Amino acid sequence: MTKQLPPSEKNTSLSFKMLYILGILMIVDGHIGTFDYLDLGGLLRYQNYHIGIFMFVSGYFLNLERGYEEFFKRKALRLLLPLYIWNILYGILCWYLNNYHGFSLGGKFDLRNLLIAPLTDGHQFIYNMAGWFIVPLFLVQSISFMLLKPFSEIKEKKIGSCISIIFFILSLVIACICVPHAVENQGERNLLLTFYRSIYFMPAFALGYCYRHFLEKHDNINSPLYFIILLSLISLLESIFPNYNHIPSWLNFINEPMIGIYAISLLSIMFWVRVARVLSPVLEKSRSLMYCANHTFDIMLHHFLGLMCVKYIFYATTFPQDKNVLNQIKSDIWYYNYPLGEAKCAWFYITISIVIALLTGFTINKIYAKLKDKLRLN
């Protein structure tokens, strides 16, 4: 028998699942070029907040009721174990394509790229580079859990609200002080970069926690005026901080004060939180969208594989004699062939890459389930 959620919890669950869909669409769309379907004409540039959306949701659902051992075991099995398993599989794929099919993408299949690089870089085998954020996510969740767990026994809601506000403010202050020192990480890709990435994402995570324990009850303006106010504030801030756009994976191009960058990014997240709430009823009517919402981890890890497949489909069907196109596909992960123009092809890249990513995750999960059953029988 399926457990029925109370209406308020059900609506919240649907809203955040829709937020996951919006976030993953931004990530896939942002990786194929400059068309960007959801950035409102450049006002809401994806890379400043799209991963922050997932951090926000993670902070919202932070569960402090678990014990320390249960929490860390659960997170390691759900995040770090799949990261390393897929790193090995993509490492084998990278080695095979580079050695036998003329590709020149990704690093060597060695112990450093198999064991250390996932913790410090995340881009070692290229095809799975979208998983670079998993280690920072694990660290952000772990640090937050250790900081907040001692207060989990407090039942007074006002004190809990105050703690969530303090947690957010401290995260923001520390990030504003630390992140500018990570600019391009002085060209190094080591644990220091991982540390700075984690510090960078803490405010978005803390905002999600603060939203659940304090802000959500005040977020009740049911009017288009809400969107107008948010977009007006973002527009004003972007005029004050025109060089706010940056790359979170390397924390470079930090050319404005971090407080301005965070103000734009966090307001953008709040904008999409409300959009997701408005669109959430659609999920109840769409099994395919619900499936996507429940498997964004698969889409995140495998969409570059899907994008590579689409590139080859376009090459094989439109430029089969153009070896220059094939060579670019094999050597440049950021090369995209648009036989009908970007506007007409971008949607195809997004759709097919998501389908391939979901099929990849589904297939491996089925194989894993069967192996698990056989081991149990034996």
RAURBEL-V943566 format. One record per backbone hydrogen bond with DSSP energy under -0.5 kcal/mol. CO is the residue of the C=O (numbers start at 1). NH is the residue of the N-H. If there is no record, write none. Layout:
# RAURBEL-V943566
CO:NH
CO:NH
This chain:
# RAURBEL-V943566
3:5
6:10
7:11
8:12
9:13
10:14
11:15
12:16
13:17
14:18
15:19
16:20
17:21
18:22
19:23
20:24
21:25
22:26
23:27
24:28
25:29
26:30
27:31
28:31
29:32
36:39
39:43
39:44
40:43
43:45
45:48
46:49
46:50
49:53
50:54
51:54
51:55
52:56
53:57
54:58
55:59
56:60
57:61
59:62
62:64
67:71
68:72
69:73
70:74
71:75
72:76
73:77
74:78
75:79
75:80
76:81
79:83
80:84
81:85
82:86
83:87
84:88
85:89
86:90
87:91
88:92
89:93
90:94
91:95
92:96
93:97
94:98
95:99
96:100
97:101
97:103
108:110
110:114
111:115
111:116
112:116
112:117
116:119
116:120
117:121
117:122
123:126
124:107
125:127
126:129
128:131
129:132
130:133
131:134
132:136
133:137
134:138
135:139
136:140
137:141
138:142
139:143
140:144
141:145
142:146
143:147
144:148
145:149
146:150
148:151
149:152
151:154
156:160
157:161
158:162
159:163
160:164
161:165
162:166
163:167
164:168
165:169
166:170
167:171
168:172
169:173
170:174
171:175
172:176
173:177
174:178
175:179
178:181
179:182
180:183
182:185
183:186
184:187
185:188
190:193
190:194
191:195
192:196
193:197
194:198
195:199
196:200
197:201
198:202
199:203
201:205
202:206
203:207
204:208
205:209
206:210
207:211
208:212
209:213
210:214
210:215
211:216
215:218
215:219
216:219
218:220
220:222
221:223
223:226
223:227
224:228
225:229
226:230
227:231
228:232
229:233
230:234
231:235
232:236
233:237
234:238
235:239
236:240
237:241
241:244
243:255
246:248
247:250
247:251
247:252
250:184
251:184
252:247
253:255
257:260
257:261
258:262
259:263
260:264
261:265
262:266
263:267
264:268
265:269
266:270
267:271
268:272
269:273
270:274
271:275
272:276
273:277
274:278
275:279
276:280
279:282
280:283
280:284
281:284
282:285
283:286
286:290
287:291
288:292
289:293
290:294
291:295
292:295
293:296
295:299
296:300
297:301
298:302
299:303
302:306
303:307
304:308
305:309
306:310
307:311
308:312
309:313
310:314
311:315
312:316
313:317
314:318
314:319
315:319
319:322
321:323
322:326
323:327
324:328
325:329
326:330
327:331
328:332
330:104
332:335
336:338
337:339
338:341
341:344
341:345
342:345
342:346
345:349
346:350
347:351
348:352
349:353
350:354
351:355
352:356
353:357
354:358
355:359
356:360
357:361
358:362
359:363
360:364
361:365
362:366
363:367
364:368
365:369
366:370
367:371
368:372
369:373
370:374
371:375
372:376
373:377
374:378
